[in-house]
Amino acid sequence: MDAIVLQILNGLDKGSAYALIALGLTLIFGTLGVVNFAHGALFMIGAFCAVTFSRILTWSHTVIDETKKDFLGNPLKVEVPHIYDWFGQTTGDAIIDWAVPLSLLFTVPVMLFVGYAMERGLIKHFYKRPHADQILVTFGLAIVLQEVIKYYYGANPIPTPAPAVFAGSFDFGALLGFEANTIIYPYWRLVYFAFAAVIIGAVFAFLQFTTFGMVVRAGMADRETVGLLGINIDKRFTIMFGIAAAVAGLAGVMYAPINSPNYHMGMDFLVLSFVVVVVGGMGSLPGAVLAGFLLGILESIASMAQVLEYLPGLNQIIIYLVAITILLTRPRGLMGRKGVMED
């Protein structure tokens, strides 16, 4: 039982990433009707925003430290971050330690700009083209972005630690009545799950309770009628593309301490996230979130040693088996809408 609980926690962690990426994918497809295979690259860019912000905070200059001597007795040259000059060493160290959470403030405008530039510069030219064309061009864009990241940051993963206060683990077993140290779970993974819940709730609240969101939902249901009312729905959909990019970027930022950013991490999540979208139902936001957590938990449970002993390799194919089963019984997915991608 303790192993199952631990795998469920792992599934919620992984499912949070799936749900956030799938949520952005569904927002783009539901508003613009575009199958965006570059969305995983936006997740990757978000993770490297955290890397970039950390490097900015540790940007340093050389000073002579009279308190440190070499073997000849000469004072040593040391690298001192500029942030020490501005805030002092104690505050500077605290800011550097909290680089990942603080990089969220840096990431939001960057991702909004990237999303806007992507939509205006490329995606808008493929609105009325077949979905196959959209997949090819966005997949090509994803490869280009991946190679750009590889050129500037290298091919190796870049460790991006969480704040020191979250470096330990939480005794989840003791909370549930198990023996102490039975279920140990990293604090940052719990933070990531809570963060995902907040972002998902914020997106749904934005769409449900704001005038802008209501117009967007109306445009998703009947774009032509909303346009006839004199509303520039295209402009609002462009903003939604930027918001979807920001959601993917924020997901990447907070995932950086869990999985060190590397140039192919976007592709690693992309295919699975599309499976999540299809299972949840094309165009269904609740379906994307539900399927993300469901498949994340099933994948983690299938990774248990007790399961792999009898069914080797099940963890590699469980998501696809579930997708096949659901689509055979519910061709539109768990919460899919009639008429979506059925023309």
C-alpha positions in Angstrom: 0.0 0.0 0.0 2.8 2.4 0.8 4.4 1.8 -2.6 1.0 2.5 -4.3 0.6 5.8 -2.4 4.1 6.8 -3.4 3.4 6.1 -7.0 0.2 8.0 -6.9 2.1 11.0 -5.6 4.6 10.6 -8.4 1.7 10.4 -10.8 0.2 13.6 -9.5 3.6 15.3 -10.0 4.0 14.0 -13.6 0.4 14.5 -14.3 0.7 18.1 -13.3 3.2 18.7 -16.1 1.0 16.8 -18.5 -2.1 18.7 -17.5 -0.5 22.1 -17.8 1.0 21.4 -21.2 -2.2 19.8 -22.4 -4.2 22.7 -21.1 -2.2 25.1 -23.3 -2.5 22.8 -26.3 -6.3 22.7 -25.8 -6.6 26.4 -25.4 -4.8 26.9 -28.7 -6.8 24.2 -30.5 -10.1 25.3 -29.1 -9.6 29.0 -30.0 -7.6 28.9 -33.2 -8.2 25.4 -34.4 -4.5 24.9 -34.8 -2.7 21.6 -33.9 0.5 23.2 -32.4 3.3 20.7 -32.3 5.7 23.4 -31.1 3.9 23.6 -27.7 6.5 21.3 -26.1 9.2 23.7 -27.2 7.4 26.4 -25.2 7.7 24.2 -22.1 11.4 23.8 -22.8 11.8 27.6 -23.3 10.2 28.2 -20.0 12.7 25.9 -18.3 15.6 27.7 -19.9 14.1 31.0 -18.8 14.8 29.7 -15.3 18.4 28.9 -16.3 18.9 32.3 -17.9 17.5 34.2 -14.9 19.8 32.2 -12.6 22.8 33.1 -14.7 21.8 36.8 -14.8 21.6 36.8 -10.9 25.1 35.2 -10.7 26.7 37.5 -13.3 29.8 38.6 -11.6 32.9 40.8 -11.8 36.5 40.3 -10.6 37.8 41.9 -7.4 40.9 41.6 -5.3 40.2 39.9 -2.0 42.9 40.9 0.5 41.7 38.3 3.0 42.6 35.4 0.7 46.2 34.7 -0.3 47.9 32.4 -2.8 50.9 30.3 -1.8 53.2 33.3 -2.5 51.2 35.5 -0.2 49.6 37.6 -2.9 45.9 38.6 -2.6 43.6 36.5 -4.8 41.2 37.6 -7.5 37.7 36.4 -6.8 34.4 36.6 -8.7 31.7 38.6 -6.9 28.1 38.7 -8.2 26.9 42.2 -9.1 23.9 41.5 -7.0 26.1 41.6 -3.9 27.0 45.3 -4.7 23.3 46.2 -5.0 21.7 44.3 -2.1 24.6 43.0 0.1 25.9 39.5 0.3 23.2 38.1 2.7 20.3 39.4 0.6 22.1 38.6 -2.6 22.6 35.0 -1.6 18.9 34.8 -0.7 17.8 36.1 -4.1 20.1 33.7 -5.9 18.8 30.8 -3.8 15.2 31.7 -4.8 16.1 32.2 -8.5 13.6 29.6 -9.8 10.5 31.0 -8.1 11.6 34.6 -8.9 12.2 33.7 -12.6 8.4 33.3 -12.9 8.3 37.1 -13.1 10.9 37.1 -15.8 9.2 34.2 -17.7 5.7 35.6 -18.1 6.5 38.6 -20.3 9.1 36.5 -22.3 6.6 33.8 -23.0 3.8 36.2 -23.8 6.1 37.8 -26.4 7.2 34.4 -27.8 3.6 33.3 -28.1 2.6 36.5 -29.8 5.5 36.4 -32.2 4.8 32.7 -33.0 1.2 33.3 -33.7 1.5 36.5 -35.7 4.7 35.5 -37.5 3.8 31.9 -38.5 0.6 30.3 -37.1 -1.8 32.8 -38.5 -0.9 31.8 -42.1 -2.1 28.3 -41.4 -5.5 28.8 -39.9 -7.3 27.7 -43.0 -4.8 25.1 -44.0 -5.3 21.3 -43.4 -4.3 20.0 -39.9 -1.5 18.0 -41.6 0.1 21.2 -42.8 -0.2 22.7 -39.3 1.5 19.7 -37.7 4.4 19.8 -40.2 5.1 23.5 -39.9 4.8 23.6 -36.0 6.9 20.4 -35.7 9.6 22.0 -37.9 9.4 25.1 -35.7 9.9 22.9 -32.6 13.0 21.4 -34.1 14.4 24.8 -34.9 13.8 26.1 -31.4 15.3 22.9 -30.0 18.5 23.4 -32.0 18.7 27.1 -31.1 18.6 26.1 -27.4 21.2 23.4 -28.0 23.5 25.9 -29.7 23.5 28.5 -26.9 23.2 26.3 -23.9 24.8 23.0 -24.9 23.6 19.5 -25.1 24.1 18.6 -21.4 21.4 19.0 -18.8 21.8 22.1 -16.6 21.1 21.6 -12.9 18.8 24.3 -11.6 18.2 23.7 -7.9 15.1 24.7 -6.0 15.4 27.0 -3.0 17.3 25.4 -0.1 14.2 25.5 2.1 12.6 23.0 -0.2 15.6 20.8 -0.6 14.5 18.2 1.9 11.7 15.6 1.9 8.4 15.3 3.6 7.4 12.2 5.6 4.1 11.7 3.9 3.7 8.2 5.4 3.6 9.5 9.0 0.8 11.9 7.9 -1.3 9.0 6.6 -0.6 6.7 9.5 2.2 4.6 8.1 5.5 4.0 9.8 7.9 6.8 9.9 10.2 7.1 6.8 8.0 4.8 4.8 6.8 7.3 2.3 9.3 10.1 1.8 8.5 12.6 -0.8 10.5 15.7 -2.0 9.0 19.1 -0.9 9.5 20.6 -4.3 7.4 18.0 -6.0 4.5 18.9 -3.6 5.1 22.6 -4.4 4.9 21.8 -8.1 1.6 20.0 -7.7 0.2 22.9 -5.7 1.5 25.4 -8.3 -0.1 23.4 -11.1 -3.4 23.4 -9.2 -3.3 27.2 -8.8 -2.5 27.8 -12.5 -5.2 25.4 -13.7 -7.7 27.0 -11.3 -6.6 30.5 -12.5 -7.1 29.7 -16.2 -10.6 28.2 -15.6 -11.6 31.1 -13.4 -10.3 33.6 -16.1 -12.4 31.9 -18.8 -15.4 31.5 -16.6 -15.8 34.7 -14.7 -14.2 37.5 -16.8 -15.8 39.3 -19.7 -12.8 38.5 -21.8 -13.0 34.8 -21.0 -16.7 34.7 -21.7 -16.2 36.3 -25.1 -13.4 33.7 -25.8 -15.6 30.8 -24.8 -18.4 32.2 -27.0 -15.9 32.5 -29.9 -14.8 28.9 -29.4 -18.4 27.8 -29.7 -19.4 30.1 -32.6 -16.7 32.3 -34.0 -18.7 33.8 -36.9 -21.6 35.0 -34.7 -19.3 36.7 -32.2 -17.6 38.4 -35.1 -20.9 39.7 -36.4 -21.5 41.3 -33.1 -18.6 43.7 -33.8 -16.1 41.9 -31.5 -12.5 41.5 -32.8 -12.4 37.8 -31.8 -9.1 37.3 -33.7 -7.3 39.7 -31.5 -8.6 38.0 -28.4 -7.6 34.6 -29.8 -4.1 35.9 -30.3 -3.9 37.0 -26.7 -5.1 33.5 -25.7 -2.2 32.0 -27.7 0.1 34.2 -25.6 -1.6 33.0 -22.4 -1.3 29.4 -23.5 2.4 29.9 -24.2 2.8 31.5 -20.7 1.1 28.5 -19.1 3.5 26.1 -20.8 6.5 28.4 -19.9 5.5 28.6 -16.2 5.1 24.8 -16.1 8.7 24.5 -17.5 10.1 27.0 -15.0 8.8 25.1 -12.0 9.7 21.7 -13.5 13.4 22.7 -13.9 14.5 21.6 -10.4 12.7 18.2 -10.9 14.2 17.5 -14.3 17.4 19.5 -15.2 16.6 21.5 -18.4 18.0 20.0 -21.6 17.3 20.8 -25.2 15.1 17.8 -25.9 12.8 18.0 -22.9 10.1 19.6 -24.9 10.0 16.7 -27.3 9.9 14.3 -24.4 6.7 15.8 -23.1 5.1 16.8 -26.5 4.0 13.4 -27.7 2.6 12.3 -24.4 0.8 15.6 -24.0 -0.9 15.2 -27.3 -2.0 11.7 -26.2 -3.4 13.4 -23.1 -5.3 15.9 -25.2 -6.8 13.2 -27.4 -7.8 11.0 -24.5 -9.4 14.0 -22.7 -11.2 15.0 -25.9 -10.0 17.5 -28.5 -11.1 21.0 -27.5 -12.1 20.0 -23.9 -10.2 21.9 -21.2 -11.6 19.8 -18.3 -10.9 16.7 -20.3 -7.2 17.7 -20.8 -6.7 18.3 -17.1 -8.5 15.1 -16.1 -6.6 13.0 -18.6 -3.3 14.5 -17.6 -3.6 13.5 -14.0 -5.2 10.1 -14.9 -2.4 9.1 -17.3 0.3 10.4 -15.0 -0.9 8.2 -12.1 -1.3 5.1 -14.4 2.2 5.6 -15.8 3.6 5.8 -12.3 1.8 2.8 -11.0 2.9 0.8 -14.1 6.5 1.7 -13.2 6.3 -0.2 -9.9 8.8 -3.1 -9.6 5.9 -5.4 -8.6 4.2 -4.6 -11.8 7.3 -4.7 -14.1 8.2 -8.1 -12.6 5.2 -9.6 -14.4 4.7 -7.2 -17.2 8.1 -5.9 -18.3 8.0 -2.6 -20.3 4.4 -1.9 -19.3 5.4 1.6 -18.1 6.6 2.5 -21.6 3.3 1.7 -23.3 0.6 2.0 -20.6 -0.4 5.5 -21.8 -0.8 4.3 -25.4 -2.8 1.2 -24.3 -5.1 3.4 -22.3 -5.5 5.8 -25.2 -6.4 3.0 -27.6 -8.9 1.5 -25.1 -10.6 4.9 -24.5 -10.7 5.8 -28.2 -12.2 2.5 -29.1 -15.0 2.9 -26.6 -15.3 6.7 -26.7 -14.0 7.9 -30.1 -14.3 11.6 -29.0 -12.3 11.0 -25.8 -13.4 11.3 -22.2 -15.0 14.7 -22.6 -14.7 15.5 -26.3 -17.3 17.6 -28.2 -19.2 16.5 -31.2 -17.8 17.9 -34.5 -14.3 18.6 -33.3 -11.8 17.3 -35.9 -14.6 15.2 -37.5 -14.8 17.0 -40.8 
